[in-house]
Amino acid sequence: MSNSIYHDEYGTISRDDDRGVLALTWSPATDHISDAEFKALMARFAQTAEQLPTRYLVVDARNLHHRPDADFDDWCDQNVIPCYNRAGVAKLAYLMRPAEAAEAEPVPEGPATFPTGYFDSMESVQDWLKTG
């Protein structure tokens, strides 16, 4: 069972203790989110992962309409991924709209010590998380 930890206009952070999953679900309101607000919620998710260590992270981006600015990847590598690494994350899954999901094999990205996968269905996410 999933428990909501944080909720605002732009997204919800929840935790499923039975499955060892911490999730961030973006809302359709992200069509008007600022870069600062976007980064703030990403940072909150990262800090929550570090405070409540969990093996698996899931970001449901199917309703995410924001496109981060050009420096986002560097910012994420410096401010988000280190929190995930310290939390002991084993896998990070992004649930995307089908047209945006990558077909590549999940691999570590940037400074991450865990693989990141991009999927087009929750069933695919859950199947991947079950593999270890």
C-alpha positions as CSV (number, residue, x, y, z in Angstrom):
1,M,0.0,0.0,0.0
2,S,1.3,3.4,-1.0
3,N,1.4,6.2,1.6
4,S,1.5,9.9,0.5
5,I,4.4,11.7,2.1
6,Y,4.1,15.0,0.4
7,H,1.7,16.7,-2.1
8,D,1.5,20.0,-3.8
9,E,0.1,21.4,-7.0
10,Y,2.8,19.9,-9.1
11,G,3.2,16.4,-7.7
12,T,3.0,13.8,-5.0
13,I,5.7,11.9,-3.2
14,S,4.6,8.5,-1.9
15,R,6.1,5.4,-0.4
16,D,5.2,1.8,-0.7
17,D,7.0,0.0,2.1
18,D,5.9,-3.4,1.0
19,R,7.6,-3.0,-2.3
20,G,10.4,-0.8,-1.1
21,V,9.5,2.0,-3.6
22,L,9.5,5.8,-3.2
23,A,7.6,7.5,-6.0
24,L,7.2,11.0,-7.4
25,T,4.1,11.4,-9.5
26,W,4.0,14.7,-11.5
27,S,0.7,16.4,-12.0
28,P,-0.8,18.0,-15.2
29,A,-0.3,21.4,-13.4
30,T,3.4,21.2,-14.5
31,D,2.4,22.9,-17.7
32,H,3.0,26.1,-15.7
33,I,5.7,25.1,-13.3
34,S,8.8,27.3,-13.1
35,D,12.3,25.9,-13.3
36,A,12.8,26.8,-9.6
37,E,9.6,25.0,-8.6
38,F,10.6,22.0,-10.7
39,K,14.0,21.8,-9.1
40,A,12.5,22.3,-5.6
41,L,10.3,19.3,-6.0
42,M,13.1,17.2,-7.4
43,A,15.3,18.2,-4.5
44,R,12.5,17.4,-2.0
45,F,12.2,13.9,-3.6
46,A,16.0,13.4,-3.4
47,Q,16.1,14.5,0.2
48,T,13.1,12.2,1.0
49,A,15.0,9.3,-0.6
50,E,18.0,10.0,1.6
51,Q,15.9,10.4,4.8
52,L,13.7,7.3,4.1
53,P,16.2,5.0,2.4
54,T,14.6,2.8,-0.2
55,R,15.9,0.4,-2.9
56,Y,13.7,1.7,-5.7
57,L,12.7,5.1,-7.0
58,V,9.9,5.6,-9.5
59,V,9.2,8.9,-11.3
60,D,5.9,8.9,-13.0
61,A,6.4,11.6,-15.7
62,R,3.4,10.7,-17.8
63,N,1.7,14.1,-16.8
64,L,4.9,16.1,-16.7
65,H,4.6,19.0,-19.2
66,H,7.6,21.0,-18.1
67,R,10.9,21.0,-20.0
68,P,13.8,21.9,-17.7
69,D,16.3,24.5,-18.7
70,A,19.7,23.6,-20.3
71,D,21.6,23.4,-17.0
72,F,19.2,20.9,-15.4
73,D,21.3,17.8,-16.1
74,D,24.4,19.3,-14.4
75,W,22.2,20.6,-11.6
76,C,20.7,17.1,-11.1
77,D,24.2,15.4,-11.2
78,Q,25.3,17.8,-8.5
79,N,22.2,18.0,-6.3
80,V,20.0,15.0,-6.8
81,I,22.0,12.0,-7.8
82,P,24.4,12.2,-4.8
83,C,21.3,12.0,-2.5
84,Y,20.2,8.9,-4.4
85,N,23.6,7.3,-4.1
86,R,23.8,8.0,-0.4
87,A,20.4,6.5,0.1
88,G,21.5,3.2,-1.4
89,V,19.1,3.3,-4.4
90,A,19.4,0.1,-6.5
91,K,17.2,1.2,-9.4
92,L,15.5,4.4,-10.7
93,A,12.6,4.0,-13.1
94,Y,11.0,6.7,-15.2
95,L,7.4,6.0,-16.3
96,M,7.0,8.0,-19.5
97,R,4.3,8.5,-22.2
98,P,4.8,5.8,-24.8
99,A,6.3,8.1,-27.4
100,E,8.9,9.3,-24.9
101,A,10.0,6.0,-23.4
102,A,13.5,4.8,-24.4
103,E,14.0,1.3,-25.6
104,A,17.6,1.2,-24.3
105,E,18.7,-1.2,-21.6
106,P,18.8,0.5,-18.2
107,V,22.3,1.7,-17.3
108,P,23.8,4.0,-14.7
109,E,23.8,7.7,-15.9
110,G,26.3,10.3,-15.0
111,P,27.5,9.9,-11.4
112,A,24.7,7.4,-10.5
113,T,25.8,4.1,-8.9
114,F,22.5,2.5,-10.0
115,P,20.8,1.9,-13.4
116,T,18.1,4.2,-14.7
117,G,15.4,2.8,-16.9
118,Y,12.7,4.5,-19.0
119,F,9.4,2.6,-19.4
120,D,6.0,3.2,-21.0
121,S,3.8,1.1,-18.6
122,M,3.7,0.6,-14.8
123,E,3.6,-3.1,-15.5
124,S,7.0,-2.8,-17.2
125,V,8.4,-0.8,-14.3
126,Q,7.2,-3.3,-11.7
127,D,8.6,-6.2,-13.8
128,W,12.0,-4.5,-13.9
129,L,12.0,-3.7,-10.2
130,K,11.2,-7.4,-9.4
131,T,14.4,-8.5,-11.1
132,G,16.5,-7.4,-8.2
